[in-house]
Amino acid sequence: MPIIVNLDVMMAKRKMSLLELSQRMDITPSNLSILKTGKAKAIRFSTLNNICKILDCNPGDILEYAPEDDARLK
């Protein structure tokens, strides 16, 4: 899929663990992990909004578009 999830990058920049973010968002760590690893097929705007509010970032900091032939996807 040409969408890359950079949630782990933003969490590292903010020095926040998956468990801490999941507790602050009131979401299970396993559901957040699915998003973080790029295995999610969709994300609700409300979830993205909450992530951005807690991590003090923009949606473009979390989600990135890369063409199918991008080397990072291989």
Buried (B, 14 or more C-beta within 10 A) or exposed (E): EEEBBBBBBBBEEEEBEBEBBBEBBEBEBEEBBBBBEBEBEEBEEEBBEBBBEBBEBEEEBBBBEEEEEEEEEE
